[in-house]
Amino acid sequence: MVINYSLRFLSVGLLIGWFSACTGVGPTANLFKPSSPHEQYGQSLKEAKLDRTALGLDWLTAGEQALRDSLKITIPYRESGYFSANKAFAVGYRLDAQRGDRFLIKVETQGVKQTQVFIDVFSLDDRNRLSLTAASKADTNVLTWEPRKTQSYLIRIQPELLRSGSYTINVTREPALAFPVKGRDSRQISSYFGAVRDGGRRRHEGVDIFAPKGTPALASVDGIITGVGTNTLGGNVAFLTDNDRNIRLYYAHLDRWNVSNGQHVSVGDTVGFVGNTGNARTTGPHLHFGIYGFTDGATDPLPYIRLGRGPAKQTLLPLSRLGDTIRVSALKSAVRLAPHSDAPVLRELPKSSALTIVGGTEAWLRVELPNGLTGYIPSATTEAQKRPLYRLTLATSQNLLDAANAQAGAIKSLPVGSAIDVLATTNSFQLVRSLDGKTGWLSLPIASSKPINTGAR
């Protein structure tokens, strides 16, 4: 695998600007006190002057590229991939998240040496500005993260330098809060946030969870009881304040309380018991559960307590296929932004186009094109390139290149009359194999004699 050194002359000043733009570090911040292990590692490269070396600079550039060329996923999701000690690597995954979600991001690696993987999460606003939101701790490949705002986010995965191995990323979602009624879950919710009340004069500012009278209503968070009392609508009510999330939980229609003002409670403690006090006397016993932000009023509690979707179920790609060069077997196929058929198309590829598998699942391969573009392609539209498309003999001498780039290094010189097997193509290069087993790229057009029939299709 060949390292792309085309960006080796990027200035150190531009790199410092990149740290400011991509991590939310302001222009007056002290860049010598980075805010995440990834930034600390990048700073150590600078202090050791490794940012002036090709590989060190490529590592910094790969981290930036992953933010710019992120791929869209839906949760739960998992896929496998590969990184090489010879080439700086990073990958970005974009997802939509809601306030009230909790995500678990886990990266498992397999290789000769233990590898530190940096996991960073960035918020992405409507103007595509990035701000560092969460980062895994040093020497851990796991991050639990709660978005505090409903918007798009970007997960960047990047291993340290000079490590080779395969990895599996697994992203799952669970509710941020514990369910507030003992023995129940979100399937027992029967009235949702925003429903019309009192002939349209007001909206429902919570969810209703039905359960037998006397069922314990439980603390969903560790916090402080800040309001025990009675009102016309809610009957017997209690407020539980969560200072970590800047929210207050509202328990209404309680038959009776089990707490007092100022009391500290832990998740699972009994706040009160389900009833139908207040304006619920004509309905069955239930808990009205609401959430109020310190500054933004009522918010939909459903994302905070709804069931997760369970573990990711995508069938992982066999590790033996990672790094393989393949080609398009269909008449044409599309490289897409996400691993599903409705995702935006990044590039349409004709039959025999060359691709490298860099990750993905059994059904959707994450591939890299010779020009560096990455995306997802249906595995069913590809095939291995071991069997040649056809054989040619060269009418002129040519250099066999180690990349589909006119400036790439030469593997060997092929003299006039050399027989080559054509394995795959791009717009301006062909992937070929010489008869002594050397594989590389030749630029088009290739002057050749009449193709020799190898029996290949």
N, C-alpha and C positions, 0 to 999 in steps of 0.2 A: 504494500500500500504506500502511496507516495504523498508526502507532505506538501501542501500548497504554500509556498513561501512568497506569494505575490504581494502580501501586505506587510512584509518585514520592515519596510521603511516608514510605517506609520509613526508619527511623532509621539514622543512621550507626553507632550502637552495635550494632544488629542485624546490620549488614553485617560489622562486625568479628567478631561471634560466628559468622557464616557462614564466614569465613575459617578460624576455629579448627576448626569442625565438619567441614568438607569436605576439608581438606588434611592433617589430622593434626598441625597446629601446636598445641602445648599451650598452656594458659592462661598459663604463665610464660614462653613463648617471646617473642622480640622480633619483633613484627609488622612492624617497619620494616626487617627483613631477610628478605624473602619467599624461599621455597625453590624457586620455579619462575618461568620467564618470565611465565606467566599471572598469578601473584601479584604479580610485580614491576610488571606493566602495571596491574593493579588498584590497587596502591599508588600508582602515579604518577597515576592518576585522582583518588585521594583528596588527594594533595599539591597537585594543581592545582584542588582543590575541584570537580572535574567529577562526583564522586559525588553532588553535590547538584543536578545538572542531570538533567532527565528522561532524556536519552539515555545519560548515564554510568551512572545508576542502573539503567536497563533493561539495560545490558550486564552489570553485576554480577548482576542478577536472572536474566538469561538463562543465565548460567553455572551458577547454582544449580538452575534449572529443568531443565537438561539432565541433571544428576545424579539428580534425582528422577524424571524421566520417561524414563529411558533405554530404548532399544529393543534387543531380543535379536537377535544375529546368530550364524551359525556360520561358521567359517573354512575355506577362503579366501572372502573376500567383498569386493565392491566395489559402489558405487553413486554416482550423481551427485546434486548438489543445488545450491541457489542461496541467496545471502545478499545483502541489500540494504543500502545505506548509510543508508537511512531507518529501518531496524528492527534492533535488536540481535538477534544470532543465536548460537545454540550448539546442538549436538546431542550426545546421549550414546548410545553403543552398548555393550551388555552382552554378555559372552562368558564361556564356561567355559574355563579354561586349566589345564595340568598343569605341575608342576615338570619341567623338561627341555625344554619348548618354547622356541622363540625366535620372536618376532613382528616383522614389519616392517610399520609403519604409515606410509603415504605419502599425503599430500594434495596434489593438483595443482590449482592455481587458474587461472582465465582471467578476465581483467578488464582495464579500462583502466589501472589502477595495480597495481603489485606489492603483494601483500598478505601480511602475516605471519599465520600461522595457529598458534594454540597447541594443542599436542597433549599432553594429560595422561592418565595412567593411574592409576586408583584401585583398590585392593583392596577387596573387599566381603565382610565376614565374615558368619557365620550370623545375626548380629543386625542386619544391614544397615548396619553402621557403615563409613564410608568412610575410607581413609587413602591419601594420595598416595604412589604407588609409583615412577613414572617420569614424566619430562617431556621434551619435545623442547627442544633448545637454541634460543636466540634466533636469529631470522632463518632458521630452517630449518623445512621442512614435512615432515620425515622423523623417525621415531623407531624405533629397534631396541630391543626390550625382552625380557628373560627373566623370567618369573614365578619366584619362589623358593618358591612354595607352590601346591599344587593347590587352587583355589577359583575363585569368580567374580570377574571384574574388569570395570571400566567405563572405556571410552575416551571422553574428552570432546574435541570439536573446536570451537574458537571462534576466528573471525577478529577482528582488531582493529576498532575503530570506524571509521565513515565510509568503508567500502570496499564496493563492489558487485562481484559476480562469480559465476561458477559454479565448482563444485569437483567433483573426483572423489576419493573415499577408497578406498584399496586396502589390505586387511589380509591378509597371507599368513603362513603358518607354516612353519618349517623346524626341524630338530633343533638343539639347543644345542651338541652336540659333533660332531666329525668321526667318521666311521665307523672302528672300530679294526682292520679287516682290509683289507689292500690288495686292490683289485679286487672287493670284495664290498659289499653293502648289506643293509638290513634284511630283504630277501626271502630271504636265506640263513640267517636265524635259524631254528633247528629246535626249540629247547627254551627255554621261557620262565620268567620269574621266578615263584616260588611253586609250581612243579611238585613233586609228591611224590617224595621220594628215600628209599632204604633202608627200604622197607616202611612209610613214613609217619613214620619217626623224625626226619626233618628235611625242610626245604623247600629248593628250588633258589634260591640267592640271586644269580642272575644270568641271563644268556642265553648260549646256545651257538651259535657261528658256525662252521660247517663250511667247511674250505678245505684244499687239499693241504698235506701236510707241508712245512715250510720257507717257507710264505707269510708275508711280513712282517706282524707285529702292530704297529700304528701308534699313536703318541701321539694321543689324541683332543683334548688340550688342551695349552696351554703350562703347564709345571709342573716339579716336582722329583721325581726318583725317590727314594722314601723306604723302599723295602723290596725287596731282591732276595734270593731264597732258595728253599728247597725245603720242602714239607710233604707229609703223607700224601695228602690229598685233591687238592690242586692241582698236585702235582709241582713243576715249575719255575715260580715265580711272580714277579711284580713289582708293586709298588704305585707309582702315579703320583699325587702330591698336587696338587690344584687349590685354591689358597688363595683365589682370587677367589670360587669357588662353595662353599667349605667342604666339599669332597668328596674322597674318595680313589678312584681307579680301580684295579681289581684285574684283572690279566692272569694266567690260570692255564693249566696243561697245556702250557706252552711247551716246544718241543724244545730251545731254548737261548736265552740272553739276548743282548742287544746293548747293554745299559746297565749302569751301576754305581750304587751308593748315592750320593746327593747330587748326581747329575748333573742339570743343567738341560736340558730337552728342549722342542722346539717342535712344534706340530701337524704331523703327517706324519712325524716322525722314527720310526725303527724301534726299538721297545722290545725286541722279541724275534721269535721265529719260531714259527709254529703247529706244535703237536705233539700228543702224547697221553700225556704223562707223568702221574704220580700215579694216581688211580683211574680214569683214562680209557684205560688200556692195552688194554682190550677193545673200545674204540669207535674210530671213525675219527678222524683228526686234526681238532681244532677248538680254537677259543679260547673259554674260559669268561671272560666279561667281566662284572664286577660293579661296583657303585657303592656306597660307604659314606659316609654323612654323618658329620661330625665328632662330632655329638651324638645322631643318631637311627638309627644302624646301617644295615643294608642297605636300599636303595631300588631300585625297579624301573628298570633302565637303559634299557628300551625307549623311553620318551618322549624320552630324550636323543639317541638315534641313529636313530630310525625315519625313513623317508623322509617329506618333506613332501607335501602334496597338490597342489603345483604352483600356478600362478597362478590367480587368481579368473577365473571364466568367465561370470559374469552379464552379460547384454547390457545395456549402459548405456542409460538413457533419453536421447532426443535433447534437447540443451540448449534447443531452441526450446520444449519443453513445460514447462520449469521455471517455476513461478509461475502457470501456467494455472489458471483456475477450471473445475472439471468437476462432473458430477453422477452419481449412481448411476443406472445404466440397468437393472439387474436389479430384480426385485420387492423384493429386499432383499439387502444385502451386509454383511459384517462388517469392521470395522477391527480389525486384530490387532497383537499385541505384536511379532511377528517376521514376516519375509517368507516364510511358508509356511503351508499350510492347516491344520496341526496346532497352530499357535500359539494362546495364549490370546486370547479375544475381548475387546477393549476397549470396543467399542460396536457394536450392531446398527443399521444405517441402512436406512430405507425408500427406495423408488424416488424419484428426483428430489432426494435430499439433496445439498446443496452441499458441495464439497470444494475445497481448493487444493493443487496439487501442489508440494511443497517438496523432493522428491528421489526416490530410488528407482531401480528398474531397469525395463526394458521390461515385465517380467511382473508386478512388484509395485511399486506406487506408494507412496512415503511421502507421506502427506497430512496436512493440518492442517484440522481442523473449525473452524467459526466460533467455537466456544467455546475454542479454543486446544489442544484435545486432538490429539496426533499419533500416527500408527501407520501400518500397512501395509494396503493393500487391493488385491485382484486387479485388474489393469488391465482385464481382460476384462469386469468388471462395471460399468465406468464409460463415460462418453461426454462429448464436448465440449458446452458449454452454449451454443454460438453459435445454434443453432436454438431458438426459444422453445417452452416447453411450451404456452402459450396467451397470449392478449392480454386485458387488462382495461381498463376505463375507470373512473377514480376518481370515486366519488360524494362524497368529501370531500377537501379539500386535505391533503397530507402532505409531510413532509420526506424527501427522498432522503438516506439516511445512508451514511457511508463505512465502516461496519462493522456487523455484526449485534449491535448493542449499543444500548440505549436512550439511553446517554450519549454515543454517537458524534457526530462532527461532521456537520453538514448540508452536502451537496454543492450542493443547490438545493431550492427549494420547488416542489412539483408542484400546480398549481391543480386545482379541481374540473373533471372532464371530460377530464383528461389520459389519454391512451392509453399503456399500459405493456405491455411483453412480460415475462412471468414466465419466468425462466431456471432457477431452482432454489429449493429450500426448506430451512428448518430447522424446529425445533419452534415457534419463535415469530417467525420472520422469513421474508421471501421476497426472493430476489435478483432484481432487475428491471432492465430497460433502457428508458429513455424513448425516444421517437421521435427525439430529437436525438442519440442515441447515448450518453447518460450512463448508467453502470451503478452501482447501489448497492442499498441494503437498505431495505425497508419493513417495519414491524412488523405483526404479525397481531393481530386480523383486519383485512383490507383491505376497506373498504366499496367496492363496485363495482357497476357495472351488469352485465348479462348478458355473459359472455365473448364476444369476437369471434373467429370461427373464422379462424385464420391459415394453416390447412393443415398446421400442425405436429402431429406425433404426440404 
